[in-house]
Amino acid sequence: MDEFALIETLVRGLPGRPEVIVPAGDDCAVLRPAGDDRDWLFKTDAVVEGVHFTPDAPPEKVGHKALGRCLSDLAAMGGQPFAAVITLGLPASFQPDHVQRVYAGLSDLARRHQVAVVGGETTRSPGGMFLSVALWGWVPRGRAVLRSGARPGDAIFVTGELGGSAEGKHLDFEPRVAEAWWLVNHFDVHAMIDLSDGLASDLRHVLRASGVGAELLKRAIPISRAARRAALRSSAAKPPLVAALTDGEDFELLFTVAARDAVPLLDAWKKAFPGLRLSCIGKILAEPTLVLRDRQGVQPLTLQGYRHFAETPSDPET
């Protein structure tokens, strides 16, 4: 049983409340307290030594990643961050200076995004260090962007470049909170998700939630220089396109808009974010399938991204 099958099993029959607008199954839960003009977003995520970072990773970047993963999920809902609590697990032999540097990296990112860190829990870990972050944020009432809104004919976009995250980006990414906030305040975004498990897997989450399919254009996939360099250095490395589709931990945004908005969006994006690439990589189909179009025609896309607990995961997240 892989990660996604396990999640589907565990969330069946979980208790809810009338204030829960969106339960488990999207990037964040959405809660609507009575009388509030905002909807509240809630997300928790963890980084674990040996899974999400190696023991020799710079501690400041480990802290940055711990909070950044939650911020990336909140961005995918079009939200603004508010406050966080941290659970910290440490081995008995921990070094206080190392832990302080982890928190320095986390705190620096929190200040930049105006996140109040309001407490948490410290516990002993029988293995390596781990951090679990629970983040609250908000959106204007009724404005959360879900995975389930993609429509046939929509254009599919991604920010930035994809693949090769293990070369360093997985520890040093910038959550696209500002970009997502601009996006949802200037365009009608139908569906959105952040790319944590790889384009091939995360796009499938949108398609499944929306009951649609997609056609991707091979030449339009924005492959990172890191993925290309890795392929040049070693014949054992993934081909660049495969890396862009499956590596994961890019923490970019994937979203859909009506086709009529595609050109105006590209033009406006260049003015708003001249240093960040935005690519239209395909379109949403009515038929629930996922295909890749190249010069030879259309082929089913069977590649998968990273999956925890899979017998043969595509690649370790680190």
TIDREN-433164 format. One record per residue: y, x, z of N, C-alpha, C in turn. Coordinates in pm, whole numbers, plus 32768, in hexadecimal, padded with zeros to 4 digits. Layout:
N
YXZYXZYXZ...
//
This chain:
318
7F8980568000800080008000807B8058800080D2804A7F97814A809C7F9381BA80577FE0823080977FE082A28068802F82C87FD8801082D07FB67F9083047F337F6B829F7EC47F88821E7EE17F7681B87E807F9A81B87E69803181CB7ED5807D81D07EC8810F82467E72813982BB7E8A80FD83327E3D8121831D7DA9810382E57D8B808E82CC7D00806A82707CBC80CF820E7D06810081B27CCF816381F77CB881E882497D17821382877D0F829782F37CA482A1833D7C8C823283AE7C2F823C83847B9D823483077B84820B82DA7AF9820382DC7AB9828E83217A498299832079FF831683797A36838383CE7A99836484297ACA83CB848B7A5C83F584AC7A568474850879ED84A185957A03846B85DE799784598668799F842B86C3794A84808740793C845187A378E6849087F878A98422883B783A843F888F77FD83D888FE785983A7892A78B683FC8997791183D5896A797E837588E7798E836288B379F6830988B479C0827A891179F18229892079C3819F88BD7A09814388AE7A8D8157884E7ADD810987F67B27816B87747B088174871A7B4D81D086E77BCF8194867A7C0381C8863E7C7F8196861E7C70810186367CDC80B586137CDA802986807D0B7FCC86FA7D1E7FFF87667D557FAD87937DD87FEC88017E127FB8882E7E927FF0885C7E84808088997E1280A288C27DF4812B88A37D61814788917D4281C688907CB681EF891F7C8381F289327C0081DB89B77BC381DD89B87B5582468A157B5F82A58A217AFE83118AAA7ABB830B8AAE7A3783278B2B79EC83218B4079A283A48B8179E284078B9D799D84858BFC7928846E8BE978C084BC8C3D784884AF8CCF786C84C68D26783884708DB5784B84808DED78CE84508D987927841B8DC779AA83EC8DE779A183578E5479E2832C8E7679E1829F8E367A5682548DE37AA1829A8D997B0F825C8D037AF982708CB47B2C82128C247B3982258C087BC682548BAA7BD282B28B8B7C5482EC8B0B7C8D82AF8B0F7D0D828E8A9E7D5482558A5E7DA982C089DA7DB082BF89917E00832389247E4D82DD891D7ECE82FA88BC7F2682B988907F92831A88107FB5831587DF80288360878D80808304879781028319874D816282C7873481DE831C86D4822F82F186AE82A5833F869B831D82E586B38393831D868C841182DB862E845A833A85C1848D8303855684C98352853C8557831F853785B4837C851A863F8356849286488312848E868E82A28413869B82558402863181EB845485C781F18450855C818C84D48559813F85438550818985C78546814B861585C8815085EB862681A1862B86A981A585C8870E81DD85DC878B81BB858687F681EB85C08833826B856F887882BC85A188AF833A861689118328861F895182B3868B89B2829E870589768259870988F3824A877C88B1820B87F888C38263886E88D7822888E888E2827888FB886782D0890988788352890C880483AB897F87A3838E89F387D783658A62877D83448A3C871E82D289EF8751827389C886FE8201895C86998228890A86BA828A88A9865982BD88F285E282FB895985FD834B89A78590838589F08540831B8A27858582B98A6A854282488A0984E382028990851281E9892D84BF81A38905844681F688F68458827888C883EA82CE8925837382C589A7838C82CF8A07831E82C38A1D82F782318A1B835B81D88A378340814B89D582E0810C895782E4813388F3828780FC891881F6811C894381DB8196896D815481BA89EC812C81718A4B818881678AC7816A81208AAB814A808D8A4A818E80528A2881747FC789EF80E77FB6899C80BB801389678033800E89D67FCC80208A337FE8807B8AA07F8C80918AF97F8480148B0E7FF67FD38B5C7FF77F568B1B7F9D7EEE8A967F9D7EE98A4E7F4C7E868A607EB77E9B8A917E8E7F108AB07E017F2A8B447DE47F138B927E4C7EEE8C217E3B7EDC8C6E7E317F5D8C3A7E717FC88C737E60804D8CC87ED3807E8D047EBD80F18D527F2181388D0D7F4081BD8D007FC081E18CBD7FE382608D147FC782D98CD17FB8834C8D197F9683C78CED7FEF843B8C6E7FE984648C42803384DA8BAE805584CF8B8480BC85178AF980EA85118AC98112859B8A45810385B18A02813D86258993819885F189758201863E891A826A861288A682778673882C827A864187B782A08690878F832D86658789838786C5876D841486AA86EB843A86EE868A846986A1860C849B86D78605853286CA85E88576873985EA8608873B856786408774853686AF873B84C486F3877984EE873587FC848E8755884F84AD879088D284F8881588C584E3885B8857851F88E0884585A388DC87F985E9886C87F98664886187AB86D088C187DC872888E6877E8799893E879D881988E987A2885E88E5881388D68891881E893E88AC87B18953892A878D89B7894987268990890A86A18910890C868188E088D1860488FD883B860188E287F7867188F987668679898E8747867089E0879886AF8A71878386A68AA2878F86168A6887EB85CC8A9087FB853F8A61878484EB89EC874B850C89C086D084C98A27866284DE8A52865185598AB385E885788B3C8605853C8B5E8685852C8BDD86A784EB8BDE8677845A8B6E868A84148B64865B838A8B6985C483818B23858283DD8B2484EF83E18BB084BB84018BF184FA84628C7584CC848D8CDE84DF84208CD3854C83D68D348566836B8D2D84F783028CB484D182D98CA4846582778CD383E182B38CB683C983328CE0834D83748D79834183748DBF83AE83928E5283AA83938E89838B83098E4E83C682A18E8083B082198E71831F81EF8E0C82DC82258DF5825081FF8E1B81F082708E62822182D38E9581CF83428E24818283888DB881C983A38D47819083EC8D5181BA847F8D53815B84D98D4F817A85688CBD818F85918C9F820285CD8C18821A86028C1D81F386958BD7818686B98BEF814587398B7D8153879D8B1B81AB877F8AB081BF87E08A2B81D2879C89C081BD87E9893B81CD87B288D581F1881C8874824287F588048264884C87D582F1882B87AE833B8891877283BF887F86E783BB88BA868583F0886F85FB83ED889D85B4846C88728542848588AF84F184FA888B849884D88816848E853687B984378526874583C08586875383458557873F82D285B1874782C8860C86CD831585ED86648317864185ED839F868085DD83D886778564845C86AD854A84CA864B856E85438671854B85B7861D856785BC85A6850785F185368538861184C684E086908483851286D6844284B6874A83F284D7873B836A84958752830184E28754827984AD87E0824184C4881D8211845988A681DD845F88A48148844388E380FA849A88FA806C8483898E805A846889AF801F83F68A3A801483C98A617F8383B78AD77F5E83EA8B147EDE83D08B857EEF836C8B947E8C83168C057E8882BA8C267DF7829A8C817DE3823D8CAB7D5A82208CD37D4C818E8CD07CD081618D077CA980DF8D567C2880F48DB67C0A809C8DF57B8580A48D8A7B1980988D9E7AAD80DB8D3A7A4180E38D097A1980578C857A1C80458C4879F27FC88C4E7A597F588C787AD57F778C8E7B377F0C8C267BA77F098BBF7BA27F5A8B597C0B7F578B127C0B7ED08B017C827E968ABA7C8F7E168A277CA77E3589D07C547DFE89417C5B7E1A88F67C987DA388777CB47DB988217CE47D4C87FA7C737CED880A7BFA7D1787CD7B887CD488257B437C6C88997B7E7C4988F57B387BF288F77B637B61889F7BBE7B3988A07BED7AAD887B7B7B7A4F88BF7B7679DB88AC7B09797B888A7B4178F288377AFA78A588187B29781D88997B4277CD889C7BB2778889127BD9773C896F7C36778789617C42780B89B67C9D785789A97D2C78268A167D76782F8A137E07781A89ED7E4B789E899B7EB37895896F7EFF790A89BD7F82790F89F97F9F79818A48801A79948A10806D7A078A2680F079FF8A1081497A728A8681A87A7D8AA881CA7AF98B0D822F7B128ACE82BA7B168B1E83207AFA8AF283AA7B0B8A8483D47AAC8A3784387AD989C7846E7A8D894A846C7AE388D684697AA2885A844F7AE987F784C17ADA87A284D07B41873785337B3E875E85B77B7E86F985FF7BAD871086847BE5875086847C6D874586167CB88789860E7D39875886767D9D86DA86A27D8E86A487067DEA86EA878C7DDE873887A07D738786881C7D6487FB88207DC6881487B57E0E887E87B77E7388C787337E8588CC86E17E1E891986657E2888E286087E93885F860A7EAD882685AC7F0E885F85C17F9A889A86377FB388DA865480348971864E802D89A986467FB48A39865D7FA48A7985F47F4A8A42857D7F438A7885147EED8AEF84D07F308B3D848C7EE08BAD843D7F138B8E83AA7F008B7D835D7F6D8B6382CE7F5D8BD2828B7F0D8BAF82337EB18C0F81F97E548C52817C7E8E8C8181887F0A8CBE81157F4D8D4180ED7F098D99814E7EF08E1A81307EB28E0880FB7E258DAC81367DDB8D95810B7D528D5F807C7D4D8D01805D7DA78CC97FD57DA98D337F6F7DD18D877F927E338DF17F367E5F8E527F1A7DEC8E787F827DA48ECF7F6F7D2E8E897F167CC88E0B7F337CB08DBF7EEC7C498DBB7E557C658D977E307CDF8D867DA07CFC8E0C7D5A7D078E787DA47D178EFC7D667D1E8F427D607C968F037D9A7C2F8F3F7D967BA98EE47D547B418E627D4A7B5E8E047D127AFC8D9F7CB87B448D627C607AF58CFA7C077B298C747C4F7B1E8C4C7C8F7B8B8BCE7CD97B8E8B5E7C787BB08AFB7C6E7B598A927C0B7B6C8A267C3C7BCE8A007CBB7BC589987CF47C1C89B47D887C2F89897DBE7CA189A27E4C7CBA893B7E817D1F891D7F037D1188C07F487D6B88E77FDB7D6988C880237DD588DD80B47DD0885A80F77DA98865816C7D6B87EF81B17D3687BD82167D9B875E81EA7DED872382417E53869482687E32864A82107DEE85BD822C7DCD85A982517D3B861482587CEE860A82797C60862A82007C0A866C82187B9A869581AD7B41862181517B1A85AE818B7AF9853D813A7ACB850E80D87B36851181007BB384E780A77C20855680487C4B85D1807D7C5C863C802A7C9286677FBE7C2F86667FDB7BAE86827F747B4B861A7F057B55859D7F287B6C85357EC17B7A85527E627BEF858E7E957C5B85B27E3C7CCA86147DD17C9B86767DF97C4B86D87D9A7C1686947D377BB9863E7D697B6185FC7D107B0285A37CAB7B4985597CDA7BAE84FF7C807BF785507C167C4385BB7C427C85860C7BE37CD286527B7E7C7886767BA87BFE86C27B527BA286697B037B4485E87B257B3C858D7AE07AE185A97AFB7A4F85CF7B787A3085F27B9E79A785AF7C22798385CC7C56790B859B7CD778DF860F7D2D78B185EE7DA3787986597DFD784D86277E5777DD86867E7D778786707EE3772186D27F55773B869D7FCD774E86EF8043776386F7809476E1876980D376CB877D812A7657876681BA7682870281FA764986E082827670875682E1766787A282D975F98811833675E38885831E7643888882A9768588F8828976DD88DF82AF776E886482D37794884682F7782088928376784288E9837578A8893A83EB78C988EB8452791A88B584B578D788618519791888B885877954889E85AB79D188F086107A1588D0869C79E3893086F579F38919878179D188AE87BF7A2B88A7878F7AA7884187C47B0287B587A77ACD879F87307A97871C870E7A6086FE876279E58763877B7993874E87CE791C8733885F7943877B889179A78764891C79D486D7892C7A0C86AA88CB7A5A862488D47A9485BA88DB7A2785CC888F79BB856B8890794E856C8915790485E1895478FB85EA89D678B885AC8A45790C85B88A3A799085858AA379E984ED8AA379F384B08A2D79EA84208A257A0283DF89C179A3837289EB796783288990790F82E08923795F82D3893879E3829288D57A3982F288677A648374887A7A4E83D688157A7583CC879B7A1B83FC872C7A4C83FE86B279FB845A86C479838438868779118499868078A48518863C78D6858E866478A6860B862E78DB8614859678DD85E68554787485ED84C278718595848678DE851E84BD78F084C4848B79598504849F79E28544851279F78588852A7A7685F784C47A8D864484A77A2586B184467A33867E83BA7A55860883997A2585CF83157A3D8586830A7AC28554837A7AF884F683707B68851883C27BE3857184247BDB8583847F7C4C85AF84387CCB860F83DD7CC18642839A7D3786A983EB7D8086E483AF7DE8874C83EA7E3B87C584177DEB87E483CF7D80886183E57D3988D583A37D8388BB83337DC5891F82E57E0F899682C07DB8897982A37D3A89DC82687CE089CB81D07CE08A26818A7C9F8A2080F97C9589E780CF7C0F898E806E7C10895F802A7B98898C7F997BA489CC7F657B3C89FE7EDC7B448A027E9C7ABA8A0E7E187AB98A167DCF7A3B8A947D797A388ACE7D6E79C08B407D1679A78B277CCF79238B727C6479098B687C2078898B8B7C8178188B487C7377A78B5E7CCE77368BF07CD2770C8C377C6377168CC47C6076ED8D1D7CB877448CED7CD977BD8D3B7D2C78188D1F7DC178078CBD7DE577B38C917E7077AD8D007ECF777F8D407EB177118DA97F0B76DE8E247F0C77388E577E9877638EC87E9D77C28EA77EEC78418E2B7EDF78728E037F2A78E98E077FC078CF8DCE7FEC78628DCE807B78428E5C80B178388EB4806777F88F3F809477E98F85809C78708F73803578C38FB4803479478F7A809F79A38EF780B679998EB7811A79EE8EEE81A679D38F0281C779548F36824C79328FBC82667972900E81FF797F9090820F79BF908582147A56902C81C57A8E901E81BE7B218FD382357B5A8F6982637B128F1382D07B458EFA83357AD58F5F83817AAF8F5083DC7A3C8EEA84497A518EC784677ACD8E6784D27AE68DD884A57AF68DBE84237AE88D3883EF7AFF8D0783A57A828C9783D07A4F8C5F839579D68C2C830779F18C3E82AF79908C05822979928BC08213790C8B4181E979108AF181DC78968AB68151788B8AC2811678138A7A809B77F389F280C477BB898780A37801890380D977E088A3807277A588CE7FF6779688727F94775E88A37F07777688477EA8776A886A7E1B777887F97DD077BF881E7D6177FA87BF7D0A783E87817CAB77D886FC7C9B77E286B07C43778986817BC777D5866B7B5C778D86357AE377CC85A27AF577F185577B3C779D84C97B5277B784B77BB8782684637B9D788A84527BFA78FB84007C7578D6843F7CD4789483FE7D4F786A84637DC1787684357E3C7874848D7EB0787784627F0E780784BE7F2777A9849E7F787734850A7FE1771F84E3804A76D5853E80B776B4854880C0761C85C380BE75E885DA80C5755886098152753385C7818B74CC85F38209749385F081FC73FB85FC826C73B5860182677322857F823572E485128240732E8490821372F98478817E731384CC8140736384BA80B3738084BA80977416846F80337440846E800574CB83E3801A750683DE8056757D8360806E75C3836B803C765382FD8009768D83017FE3771A8322805C77728374804677D7839480B17836833A809F78B082DA80F978C0827880ED792C8293814E799F82F281A9798F830F820979F8833F81C47A77832082007AE9834C81CD7B6B8395823C7BB483F082177C0D843482777C6183E582947CDF842C82C57D4683EB82EB7DC483BD82707E11834682797E4C8312820E7EA082D1824B7F1C8306822D7F9282C48257800D8238821B801381D982678047814F823D806080FC822D7FE1813882437F6A80E9823A7EEF808182AA7EF0800B828F7EB47FA382F57EB37FCF83707E648018835B7DF7804B83C87DA780DE83AE7D89813883C27DED81C583A87DD781F984007D67825F83CE7D21829484177CAE82C884A07CD6830884A87D4A834285277D74837185167E04836C857D7E5783A385717EDD8439855F7ED7847285137F36850084F77F32855385767F42851E85D97F81856A86547F8F855186B07F1A
//
